[in-house]
Amino acid sequence: MTIELRAADARDIDEIAALFLRSRQVVLPFLPILHSAQQDRAHMRDMLERGIINVATLDQKIVGFLVDLDGWIAHLYLDPDFLRQGIGEMLLAEVKRRRKTLELWCFQQNWAARSFYEKNGFICVRETDGDNEEKLPDRLYRWQKET
């Protein structure tokens, strides 16, 4: 299995949005579905205009993506069929190479992601009781490059 990383472009938006929805439905069943597929596509187009989306591909199929908004990880999602194969770490390593600090929000119920981020050097710096669109408790994580 050879995973390749590359920058996304507008042609990838439909596939990224579909992966975003599928991953949330399968891996995060506790999340309410608040937006239509059309709204997810518009959101991902906005993310691409505002930042960098790196995609991980296998045989040209997108199996993961990370949205970097100037050091803010807005999204990191993987195809549920490709979890725990190092793809998330590859995407994270790419953004860590470019940035000195990174921050992101993670739902408190998302134990697998919390473990993943903590294993990769992120520290929880704040918790909320659900001050987000989903109204679910979350955690703010921060990573800083060692000097």
N, C-alpha and C positions, 0 to 999 in steps of 0.2 A: 504494500500500500504506500503510494507516494502522494503525500499531501503537499500542495503548492499554495503559497501565499501570494496575493496580489492586491493591488488597490482596486476597489469596485468602481464602476462607472454607471451611468444612467441605464444601460442595458441590463444591469443586474438587479434593478429595484424590485421587479415582480418576484423574482426567485428569493431575494432577501426577505421581502415582506411575507411570503408564504412560509419560509422557514421560521421567521419570528412568531407567527401565529401557531404553527404546529408545535414548536418547541414549548411555548407557553402552555398549550393545551395538554401536552403529554407529560412534561417534566414539572410543571407548576399548576396542577389542577385546582389548587386553592385560589388562583387568581381569577377575578371576574373578567369576562370578555367585554370590554367597554367600547371597542371600536370595530367598525366594519373592515373588510379586506381593503376596500378603497381608501379608507382613512389610514390604514397601516401603510399602504403604498405611498400616500402623500407624506406621511411622517418620515418614511425612509428617504424620500426625495429631499425633504427638508434637511435631514441629517447629512446627506451627501453634499448639499449646498453649503452647509455650515461647518463641515469637518472632513475627516478622513474615515472611510469605511474600508477596512481590510477584510478580505474574504479568504477562507481556506477552501480549496477545491480538491476534489478527487475525481479524476477523469472528466474534468470541466464542470462537474456538478458542485454547487456550493454546499459545503457541509458545516460551515460555521462562519460567523462574522463578528467583528468588533468595531464599534463606532467610537472614534476618538474626537472629541470636541475640545481641542487645545488642552489636553491633559485631563479632561473629564471623560470617563468611560460611560457613555450613555447607554450602551447595550453590548453585551457579549452573550451570544446564543449559539448553540450547536444543534445540529440535527440529532434528535434523540437516538438514532441508530448508530451514532458515532461518538458517544460519550466515553470518557475514561480511556482515550487513545492518544492523549497528548496534544490534541488539536487546540484546546483552550490555552494550554501553556505556550504553544507556538504563537498564537495570536497575541497573547499577553507579552511574550518576550519581544515581539516586534514593536509594540507600543512602548515598552520599557526602554528599548534602545533609543527611542526618539525623545523621551521625556525625562525630566528630573523628578517630577512628582506626578502622581495620579490619584484621582478620587473617583468614587462611585457609590451608588446606593445599592443595597441588597436587601431583599425582604427577609425578615427575621425567620420566617418559616422555611426559607430556602437553605436547609442545612448543608446540602452538597456544595452549593456555591460558597457559602460562608467558609466551609472547610477548605475549598479550593483557594479562595483569596488569602486566607490566613496562612496556608501552606506556601503561598507565593509572596509572602512578605507584607501583606496588607494588615493594617491595624484598625480596629473599630475605634472611631473617635467620637461617635454620637449615636444615640438610639432615639427613635420616635415611636409614638403610639399609633401612627397611621396618618401622618401629615403628608399624604400623597393622593394621587388620583384614585387609587384602588382602595384607599382607607384601611391599609394594612400596616402593621408595625414594620419598620425597616431600620437598617443600620447604615451609617455613613462610614466608608472605609477609605483609608489613605495609605499610599505607598510613597516612599522617598528613596531615591537612588543613594546608595552609600558612596561617600566621597573618599 
